[in-house]
Amino acid sequence: MNDVLQVKIEFGERFQQHLSALNNAVAPAAVKALWLDIATYYNEPQRAYHTLKHIQKLFGEFEQIKHNLHEPHIIALALYYHDVIYEPTRSDNELKSAEYAVATLRCYLSEAQCQHIYALIMMTATHQLHKLVDEDNVSDAAYLLDMDLSILGAPWAEYRQYTQAVRQEYVHVIKENYRVGRIAILEKLLTHQTLYLTAYYRARLEEQARDNIKYEISLLRAS
């Protein structure tokens, strides 16, 4: 069994567990169809980083922090759907992903649950916490956003693979434009007082993430 197929099967089973935990009346065939749609999107040819391996990485993080989450199944579904629509030439991928999640899940979840997932996905566009009334939701959202940025604090070799995959997704952008744009994004990240919103991720990844970003900037400037 190849790695892609193994990931597809494993995370299909996980998807079923999380959705069924929120609605145990969902028919297995319906869950399978929902998952196959997700997997199809994440296997699209224009993707190099935002693939099922990205989801696999995020759920590795999820397993380490799920005990801190108040609604782990909602966060899990947000992870599955947060990049389900991804076209590098567009700037509204988060919006389209959020809309797709709601349109797909509204038959199985409550309106409040769907809108919560929608809000979580939309936060990944800016990685800023929107105003949420419930402090538990704020905490869960912070962990979601930190998981999504956990790659920044990976060991350099893994971070380098991430930068190469992102560049591959933006192959349509000429080298100089990409270099300038990427440096601007990275420099903006460094202006943040902290890259991570939770104490857990700040302690684990903040220093490494800043070192990675600074080194990438130096490589881009020298290219």
Backbone as numpy.savetxt, mean C-alpha at the origin, in Angstrom:
# Nx Ny Nz CAx CAy CAz Cx Cy Cz
5.39 -25.36 -8.05 4.55 -24.17 -8.05 5.43 -22.92 -8.05
5.20 -22.00 -9.00 6.03 -20.81 -9.05 5.62 -19.83 -7.95
6.52 -18.85 -7.68 6.31 -17.93 -6.57 5.05 -17.10 -6.73
4.78 -16.64 -7.94 3.61 -15.80 -8.18 2.33 -16.57 -7.87
2.25 -17.81 -8.34 1.06 -18.63 -8.10 0.89 -18.91 -6.61
2.01 -19.18 -5.93 1.94 -19.46 -4.50 1.42 -18.24 -3.73
1.92 -17.06 -4.07 1.45 -15.83 -3.43 -0.03 -15.63 -3.72
-0.43 -15.87 -4.95 -1.83 -15.70 -5.36 -2.75 -16.59 -4.53
-2.36 -17.84 -4.34 -3.18 -18.78 -3.57 -3.21 -18.37 -2.09
-2.03 -18.08 -1.54 -1.93 -17.74 -0.12 -2.77 -16.50 0.20
-2.65 -15.48 -0.61 -3.34 -14.25 -0.30 -4.81 -14.28 -0.71
-5.17 -15.18 -1.58 -6.58 -15.42 -1.82 -7.25 -16.01 -0.59
-6.57 -16.93 0.06 -7.10 -17.53 1.29 -7.19 -16.49 2.40
-6.20 -15.63 2.48 -6.22 -14.58 3.49 -7.37 -13.60 3.23
-7.55 -13.25 1.98 -8.64 -12.35 1.63 -9.97 -12.93 2.08
-10.16 -14.21 1.84 -11.40 -14.87 2.26 -11.57 -14.78 3.77
-10.50 -14.99 4.52 -10.58 -14.94 5.98 -11.00 -13.56 6.47
-10.39 -12.52 5.88 -10.69 -11.17 6.35 -12.11 -10.73 5.97
-12.52 -11.02 4.74 -13.86 -10.63 4.33 -14.91 -11.43 5.09
-14.68 -12.72 5.26 -15.63 -13.57 5.98 -15.74 -13.19 7.45
-14.67 -12.65 8.01 -14.72 -12.21 9.41 -15.68 -11.03 9.58
-15.86 -10.26 8.51 -16.77 -9.12 8.55 -18.18 -9.48 8.09
-18.27 -10.53 7.26 -19.58 -10.99 6.78 -19.45 -12.47 6.47
-19.90 -13.29 7.42 -19.73 -14.74 7.25 -20.78 -15.35 6.32
-21.63 -14.49 5.76 -22.65 -15.00 4.83 -22.21 -14.91 3.37
-21.02 -14.37 3.13 -20.54 -14.26 1.76 -20.24 -15.64 1.20
-20.79 -15.95 0.05 -20.59 -17.26 -0.56 -19.13 -17.42 -1.00
-18.55 -18.60 -0.82 -17.16 -18.83 -1.24 -16.90 -18.47 -2.70
-17.86 -18.74 -3.56 -17.68 -18.42 -4.98 -17.57 -16.92 -5.19
-18.32 -16.15 -4.42 -18.26 -14.69 -4.53 -16.91 -14.17 -4.05
-16.44 -14.74 -2.95 -15.13 -14.33 -2.42 -14.03 -14.64 -3.43
-14.11 -15.83 -4.02 -13.11 -16.22 -5.01 -13.11 -15.27 -6.20
-14.29 -14.88 -6.65 -14.39 -13.96 -7.79 -13.80 -12.60 -7.44
-14.08 -12.12 -6.23 -13.53 -10.84 -5.78 -12.01 -10.89 -5.77
-11.47 -11.98 -5.23 -10.02 -12.10 -5.15 -9.38 -12.22 -6.52
-9.97 -12.98 -7.42 -9.41 -13.13 -8.75 -9.36 -11.78 -9.48
-10.36 -10.94 -9.24 -10.34 -9.60 -9.82 -9.16 -8.80 -9.28
-8.95 -8.85 -7.96 -7.83 -8.14 -7.34 -6.51 -8.64 -7.92
-6.34 -9.95 -7.95 -5.08 -10.54 -8.44 -4.83 -10.16 -9.89
-5.89 -10.12 -10.70 -5.75 -9.74 -12.10 -5.20 -8.33 -12.23
-5.74 -7.43 -11.43 -5.24 -6.05 -11.47 -3.77 -5.97 -11.06
-3.41 -6.63 -9.97 -2.03 -6.54 -9.49 -1.02 -7.25 -10.39
-1.50 -8.04 -11.32 -0.62 -8.71 -12.28 -0.55 -8.00 -13.62
-1.08 -6.79 -13.71 -1.05 -6.05 -14.96 0.38 -5.75 -15.41
0.63 -5.71 -16.72 2.00 -5.61 -17.23 2.70 -4.29 -16.94
1.97 -3.21 -16.68 2.62 -1.92 -16.43 3.17 -1.82 -15.01
2.96 -2.84 -14.21 3.40 -2.81 -12.82 4.75 -3.50 -12.66
5.61 -2.88 -11.87 6.88 -3.51 -11.51 7.06 -3.53 -10.00
6.54 -2.50 -9.34 6.58 -2.45 -7.87 5.22 -2.73 -7.26
4.17 -2.14 -7.81 2.83 -2.27 -7.24 2.18 -3.58 -7.69
2.79 -4.66 -7.31 2.38 -6.01 -7.71 1.90 -6.80 -6.49
1.61 -8.08 -6.70 1.25 -8.93 -5.57 2.40 -9.06 -4.57
3.62 -8.90 -5.03 4.75 -8.94 -4.09 4.70 -7.76 -3.13
4.20 -6.63 -3.61 4.00 -5.47 -2.74 2.98 -5.81 -1.66
1.89 -6.46 -2.05 0.88 -6.88 -1.08 1.48 -7.88 -0.09
2.29 -8.78 -0.60 2.96 -9.76 0.27 3.82 -9.07 1.31
4.58 -8.07 0.89 5.43 -7.31 1.80 4.58 -6.62 2.87
3.48 -6.00 2.45 2.63 -5.29 3.39 2.01 -6.24 4.42
1.65 -7.41 3.99 1.06 -8.34 4.95 2.11 -8.97 5.87
3.37 -8.95 5.44 4.43 -9.30 6.38 4.49 -8.29 7.52
4.31 -7.02 7.17 4.23 -5.97 8.19 2.96 -6.12 9.02
1.86 -6.39 8.35 0.56 -6.53 9.02 0.62 -7.58 10.12
1.28 -8.70 9.86 1.36 -9.76 10.85 2.08 -9.30 12.11
2.98 -8.35 11.97 3.75 -7.87 13.12 2.99 -6.85 13.96
2.00 -6.19 13.38 1.34 -5.10 14.12 -0.16 -5.32 14.28
-0.70 -6.40 13.77 -2.15 -6.58 13.77 -2.74 -6.57 15.18
-1.95 -6.98 16.19 -2.45 -6.97 17.56 -2.68 -5.54 18.08
-2.12 -4.55 17.38 -2.32 -3.16 17.77 -3.53 -2.52 17.09
-4.13 -3.23 16.17 -5.23 -2.67 15.38 -6.58 -2.94 16.04
-7.45 -1.95 15.96 -8.79 -2.09 16.51 -9.73 -2.78 15.53
-9.49 -2.55 14.23 -10.29 -3.21 13.19 -9.35 -3.81 12.15
-8.68 -4.90 12.51 -7.67 -5.47 11.61 -8.23 -5.92 10.27
-9.48 -6.38 10.24 -10.02 -6.88 8.98 -10.31 -5.74 8.01
-10.72 -4.60 8.53 -10.93 -3.42 7.69 -9.59 -2.95 7.12
-8.57 -2.91 7.96 -7.23 -2.51 7.51 -6.73 -3.48 6.45
-6.96 -4.77 6.66 -6.51 -5.77 5.69 -7.17 -5.55 4.34
-8.47 -5.30 4.33 -9.15 -5.07 3.05 -8.65 -3.78 2.39
-8.37 -2.76 3.19 -7.80 -1.53 2.63 -6.45 -1.80 1.99
-5.65 -2.67 2.60 -4.36 -3.04 2.01 -4.56 -3.73 0.66
-5.50 -4.64 0.61 -5.75 -5.36 -0.64 -6.15 -4.41 -1.77
-6.97 -3.41 -1.44 -7.55 -2.57 -2.49 -6.80 -1.26 -2.72
-5.82 -0.92 -1.90 -5.28 0.45 -1.96 -4.56 0.77 -3.26
-4.03 -0.23 -3.95 -3.38 -0.01 -5.25 -4.02 -0.85 -6.35
-5.26 -1.24 -6.15 -5.88 -2.16 -7.12 -5.97 -1.51 -8.50
-6.17 -0.23 -8.55 -6.12 0.51 -9.82 -4.80 1.27 -9.85
-3.97 0.96 -10.81 -2.66 1.61 -10.87 -2.22 1.76 -12.31
-2.22 2.99 -12.75 -1.74 3.35 -14.08 -0.74 4.48 -13.90
0.56 4.23 -14.12 1.60 5.23 -13.84 1.42 6.56 -14.56
0.67 6.58 -15.65 0.49 7.83 -16.39 -0.61 8.70 -15.79
-1.32 8.19 -14.78 -2.43 8.93 -14.17 -2.07 9.39 -12.76
-2.78 10.39 -12.26 -2.53 10.91 -10.92 -3.69 10.64 -9.97
-4.68 9.88 -10.41 -5.87 9.64 -9.59 -6.03 8.17 -9.22
-4.92 7.46 -9.10 -5.00 6.02 -8.83 -5.64 5.70 -7.48
-5.31 6.50 -6.47 -5.89 6.25 -5.14 -7.41 6.45 -5.18
-7.84 7.52 -5.84 -9.27 7.77 -5.96 -9.96 6.63 -6.69
-9.39 6.21 -7.80 -10.00 5.12 -8.57 -9.99 3.82 -7.78
-8.93 3.58 -7.01 -8.87 2.38 -6.18 -9.92 2.42 -5.08
-10.07 3.59 -4.46 -11.08 3.74 -3.40 -12.48 3.55 -3.95
-12.73 4.13 -5.11 -14.06 3.98 -5.73 -14.32 2.52 -6.11
-13.29 1.86 -6.62 -13.44 0.46 -7.00 -13.74 -0.40 -5.77
-13.03 -0.13 -4.68 -13.24 -0.90 -3.45 -14.68 -0.77 -2.97
-15.20 0.46 -2.94 -16.56 0.68 -2.47 -17.57 0.02 -3.41
-17.38 0.19 -4.70 -18.31 -0.40 -5.67 -18.32 -1.92 -5.56
-17.17 -2.50 -5.25 -17.05 -3.95 -5.18 -17.57 -4.52 -3.87
-17.31 -3.80 -2.77 -17.59 -4.34 -1.44 -18.95 -3.95 -0.87
-19.64 -2.99 -1.49 -20.88 -2.50 -0.88 -21.97 -3.56 -0.81
-21.85 -4.61 -1.60 -22.82 -5.70 -1.53 -22.59 -6.60 -0.32
-21.42 -6.47 0.29 -21.03 -7.40 1.36 -20.77 -6.73 2.70
-20.49 -5.43 2.68 -20.19 -4.70 3.91 -21.19 -3.57 4.11
-21.22 -3.04 5.32 -22.10 -1.91 5.59 -21.57 -0.65 4.91
-22.43 0.35 4.78 -22.01 1.61 4.18 -20.89 2.25 5.00
-20.99 2.16 6.32 -19.96 2.74 7.19 -18.62 2.04 6.97
-18.64 0.73 6.85 -17.40 -0.01 6.61 -16.80 0.36 5.26
-17.63 0.48 4.25 -17.15 0.85 2.91 -16.54 2.25 2.93
-17.19 3.18 3.59 -16.67 4.54 3.63 -15.39 4.63 4.44
-15.25 3.78 5.44 -14.01 3.72 6.20 -12.86 3.25 5.30
-13.11 2.21 4.54 -12.09 1.70 3.61 -11.76 2.76 2.57
-12.78 3.44 2.07 -12.58 4.52 1.10 -11.65 5.58 1.67
-11.93 6.02 2.90 -11.10 7.07 3.53 -9.67 6.60 3.73
-9.49 5.36 4.12 -8.15 4.82 4.33 -7.35 4.82 3.04
-7.97 4.37 1.97 -7.27 4.33 0.68 -6.92 5.74 0.22
-7.83 6.66 0.40 -7.58 8.04 -0.02 -6.40 8.65 0.75
-6.21 8.24 1.99 -5.08 8.75 2.78 -3.74 8.35 2.19
-3.71 7.23 1.46 -2.44 6.79 0.89 -1.97 7.69 -0.24
-2.83 8.59 -0.68 -2.43 9.54 -1.73 -1.47 10.59 -1.18
-1.67 10.98 0.07 -0.84 12.03 0.68 -0.04 11.55 1.88
-0.42 10.37 2.38 0.16 9.83 3.61 0.04 10.81 4.78
-1.11 11.50 4.79 -1.46 12.38 5.88 -2.77 11.87 6.48
-2.86 11.94 7.81 -4.08 11.51 8.47 -5.17 12.55 8.27
-6.29 12.15 7.71 -7.43 13.03 7.59 -8.13 13.09 8.94
-9.03 14.02 9.09 -9.76 14.15 10.35 -10.70 12.96 10.53
-10.46 12.24 11.59 -11.31 11.11 11.93 -11.82 11.30 13.35
-13.11 11.06 13.54 -13.71 11.30 14.85 -13.20 10.30 15.87
-13.11 9.06 15.48 -12.76 7.96 16.38 -11.25 7.83 16.50
-10.72 7.96 17.71 -9.27 7.85 17.91 -8.75 6.47 17.52
-9.57 5.45 17.69 -9.15 4.10 17.28 -8.91 4.07 15.77
-9.77 4.76 15.01 -9.59 4.81 13.56 -8.32 5.55 13.18
-8.00 6.61 13.93 -6.77 7.36 13.68 -5.56 6.46 13.88
-5.56 5.70 14.95 -4.45 4.79 15.23 -4.30 3.74 14.14
-5.40 3.14 13.73 -5.36 2.13 12.67 -4.85 2.74 11.36
-5.33 3.93 11.04 -4.91 4.59 9.80 -3.42 4.88 9.82
-2.91 5.28 10.97 -1.47 5.57 11.09 -0.65 4.32 10.80
-1.09 3.19 11.32 -0.37 1.94 11.03 -0.46 1.59 9.55
-1.62 1.79 8.95 -1.77 1.50 7.52 -0.78 2.33 6.70
-0.71 3.62 6.97 0.18 4.49 6.21 1.64 4.14 6.45
1.97 3.79 7.67 3.36 3.40 7.96 3.73 2.10 7.28
2.80 1.16 7.23 3.07 -0.08 6.50 3.35 0.22 5.03
2.56 1.13 4.46 2.71 1.45 3.05 4.07 2.09 2.75
4.63 2.78 3.74 5.94 3.41 3.56 7.09 2.60 4.17
6.79 1.40 4.60 7.82 0.60 5.27 9.00 0.29 4.34
8.76 0.26 3.04 9.85 -0.02 2.10 10.96 1.02 2.20
10.61 2.24 2.61 11.64 3.28 2.72 12.69 2.93 3.75
12.31 2.16 4.75 13.24 1.78 5.81 13.80 0.38 5.66
13.67 -0.19 4.48 14.22 -1.53 4.22 15.74 -1.45 4.11
16.44 -2.56 4.27 17.88 -2.57 4.00 18.15 -2.02 2.60
19.32 -1.42 2.41 19.59 -0.71 1.16 19.37 -1.57 -0.09
19.80 -2.82 -0.07 19.66 -3.67 -1.26 18.19 -3.81 -1.66
17.31 -3.97 -0.68 15.88 -4.08 -0.97 15.32 -2.74 -1.41
15.77 -1.68 -0.76 15.33 -0.34 -1.15 15.74 -0.04 -2.59
16.94 -0.44 -2.95 17.44 -0.20 -4.31 16.58 -0.92 -5.34
16.16 -2.14 -5.03 15.27 -2.87 -5.93 13.94 -2.13 -6.08
13.47 -1.56 -4.99 12.24 -0.77 -5.03 12.40 0.42 -5.96
13.51 1.15 -5.86 13.71 2.33 -6.71 13.79 1.93 -8.18
14.41 0.79 -8.45 14.51 0.33 -9.83 13.15 -0.07 -10.38
12.33 -0.67 -9.53 10.99 -1.07 -9.97 10.11 0.16 -10.23
10.23 1.16 -9.38 9.48 2.40 -9.59 9.91 3.06 -10.90
11.21 3.10 -11.13 11.70 3.68 -12.39 11.15 2.93 -13.59
11.05 1.61 -13.47 10.50 0.81 -14.56 9.04 1.17 -14.82
8.29 1.44 -13.76 6.90 1.82 -13.94 6.77 3.18 -14.63
7.79 4.02 -14.44 7.77 5.36 -15.05 8.72 5.44 -16.24
8.82 4.35 -16.96 9.70 4.30 -18.12 9.28 5.30 -19.19
8.02 5.70 -19.16 7.52 6.67 -20.15 8.03 8.09 -19.88
8.64 8.32 -18.71 9.17 9.64 -18.36 10.65 9.68 -18.72
11.08 10.69 -19.45 12.48 10.75 -19.85 13.37 10.91 -18.62
14.62 10.48 -18.75 15.53 10.38 -17.62 15.65 11.67 -16.82
15.87 12.79 -17.49 16.08 14.05 -16.77 14.83 14.48 -16.01
13.69 14.33 -16.63 12.44 14.69 -15.95 12.18 13.80 -14.74
12.47 12.52 -14.91 12.29 11.60 -13.79 13.24 11.96 -12.65
14.49 12.22 -13.00 15.50 12.55 -11.98 15.08 13.77 -11.18
14.67 14.82 -11.86 14.27 16.05 -11.18 13.03 15.82 -10.31
12.06 15.12 -10.88 10.83 14.87 -10.14 11.03 13.98 -8.93
11.83 12.96 -9.11 12.09 12.04 -8.00 12.85 12.74 -6.88
13.84 13.54 -7.22 14.59 14.28 -6.20 13.65 15.20 -5.42
12.75 15.86 -6.12 11.81 16.77 -5.45 10.93 16.02 -4.45
10.46 14.85 -4.84 9.63 14.04 -3.95 10.43 13.62 -2.71
11.64 13.15 -2.94 12.47 12.67 -1.84 12.86 13.80 -0.89
13.19 14.95 -1.46 13.56 16.08 -0.60 12.37 16.55 0.23
11.19 16.48 -0.33 10.00 16.85 0.43 9.78 15.89 1.60
10.03 14.60 1.36 9.92 13.63 2.44 10.86 13.97 3.60
12.06 14.39 3.27 13.05 14.69 4.30 12.69 15.93 5.12
11.80 16.77 4.61 11.39 17.95 5.38 10.40 17.60 6.49
9.81 16.42 6.41 8.87 16.00 7.44 9.62 15.77 8.75
9.02 16.19 9.82 9.66 15.98 11.12 9.91 14.50 11.36
8.95 13.69 11.00 9.11 12.24 11.03 8.46 11.66 9.78
9.05 10.59 9.26 8.47 9.91 8.11 7.32 9.01 8.53
7.41 8.50 9.75 6.44 7.53 10.24 5.58 8.12 11.34
4.33 7.68 11.38 3.34 8.24 12.29 3.25 7.50 13.61
3.71 6.25 13.64 3.60 5.45 14.86 4.97 5.29 15.51
4.96 5.17 16.81 6.21 4.99 17.55 6.90 3.70 17.13
6.12 2.69 16.83 6.68 1.39 16.42 7.53 1.53 15.17
7.01 2.20 14.16 7.76 2.32 12.91 8.87 3.36 13.00
8.66 4.39 13.79 9.75 5.37 13.96 10.96 4.69 14.59
10.73 3.87 15.59 11.84 3.20 16.26 12.54 2.20 15.35
11.78 1.53 14.51 12.35 0.48 13.66 13.00 1.01 12.39
12.34 2.00 11.75 12.69 2.29 10.36 13.10 3.73 10.07
12.84 4.67 10.96 13.05 6.08 10.64 14.48 6.37 10.21
15.44 5.94 10.98 16.84 6.25 10.68 17.28 5.64 9.35
16.96 4.37 9.15 17.33 3.70 7.91 16.65 4.36 6.71
15.39 4.73 6.87 14.65 5.35 5.78 15.29 6.67 5.36
15.67 7.47 6.32 16.30 8.75 5.98 17.66 8.54 5.31
18.39 7.56 5.77 19.68 7.25 5.15 19.47 6.79 3.71
18.47 5.92 3.49 18.18 5.44 2.13 17.81 6.59 1.20
16.95 7.46 1.68 16.49 8.58 0.85 17.65 9.50 0.49
18.47 9.81 1.47 19.62 10.69 1.21 20.58 10.06 0.20
20.78 8.76 0.33 21.70 8.09 -0.59 21.11 8.04 -2.00
19.81 7.79 -2.10 19.18 7.79 -3.42 19.31 9.16 -4.07
19.09 10.21 -3.30 19.23 11.56 -3.83 20.64 11.79 -4.37
21.64 11.31 -3.62 23.03 11.49 -4.07 23.29 10.75 -5.38
22.70 9.56 -5.52 22.86 8.79 -6.76 22.15 9.48 -7.93
20.98 10.01 -7.67 20.25 10.71 -8.74 21.00 11.97 -9.19
21.55 12.69 -8.25 22.27 13.91 -8.60 23.55 13.60 -9.39
24.11 12.42 -9.13 25.36 12.06 -9.82 25.08 11.42 -11.18
23.83 11.11 -11.47 23.51 10.39 -12.71 23.40 11.34 -13.89
